[in-house]
Amino acid sequence: MSVKLTNSIITGGSLGEGLSFGPACKPGDWQELTVRINWPQNQLLPRVFVTPYLDDTFPQGAAPVCVVAGVGLDSFTLAARNATRSQGGSTAFSWLAMREPVPSNVDVELDIHGTPMVAGTYVNEPVLPLATLPVPDLSMGVVPPLSFAPAGAFGDLQTWPTPGVPDPNQSSVLMAPTNLNVTVNNVAAVGLVNRAHIADPFLLTARNSDCASGACAFYWAAFSHSNLFNPQAKPEPSIETGEVNTLSFPPSGQTGDWQFVDIYFADPFLNAPVVLLTAHSAISSTRAAVVGIARDVTPYGFRLAMRNSDCGAGVAGFYWAAIGMPIK
């Protein structure tokens, strides 16, 4: 069920300390860290979205594929694997935890593992705003497709100009690939936010993780750490979140490294929404670094295309969030 932005639960931040990665398929290409969050005790666990950001003026290093490895009420574990084949490097991360609150007449209990779960049947009725968790201001949009060479070849890295964001240095900026306006092969590019460009607050950058050439566009959303959303000042969007259970993927470049799932929104939007994506996979020994693409997005749903960028086989599912104007 979709809810108005100010009725949702959203918290986010930036991990300035970053992680250092080895080249893809070499020792050190996977790294993990634990991120502290403050999530309401009477709510279901959040869906978490993460995008790497760079502090290098010329981003020629790591391009990590982010995987949420576990979520709790007070923390989540981020696992990330470098998709750059030629070299390692360091990146920091922007993250966002969000979810629609359960209706006020539904109880949330802890299961035997201490994980929140709905007690009884979910009832589709209005929810009340959570005044204790202010909702951050939001800017969002889409950048047009650019052409990418195969991973590891000259031209596998592309950059877009800075989108309009009121406070770019105080925002969690998230990116997700899409095939919007792509007329050729849609490649699995990895989005990165470059915060160190001399002339701009930040640039949107992406590196192709695919063994084929093609094009890719990107959705982006910036959630402010310093300003709250004011529904009196601008139209208020709605959000709907969901998740796809884990699927098995063979190594990159083998038959089956692409998987597809059709997503249908519970409530249609007025227009095609912005979609955010991040993979999830809890068990490190079977985890795959899968890139998700929001394809063929309409007011009613989208096709989730997933490609394993990893040199090993594994499993991954996805968190997704759709943000757009409601019909009424």
Beta strands, then each sheet from edge to edge (+ up, - down):
strand 1: 3-4
strand 2: 9-21
strand 3: 30-36
strand 4: 47-54
strand 5: 64-71
strand 6: 75-82
strand 7: 89-99
strand 8: 107-110
strand 9: 116-119
strand 10: 136-148
strand 11: 157-160
strand 12: 171-178
strand 13: 189-194
strand 14: 203-208
strand 15: 214-228
strand 16: 238-249
strand 17: 258-264
strand 18: 274-280
strand 19: 290-298
strand 20: 301-308
strand 21: 314-324
sheet 1: 1+ 16- 21+ 18- 5- 6+ 3-
sheet 2: 2+ 7- 4+ 13+ 14- 11+
sheet 3: 8+ 9-
sheet 4: 10+ 15- 12+
sheet 5: 17+ 20- 19+
end
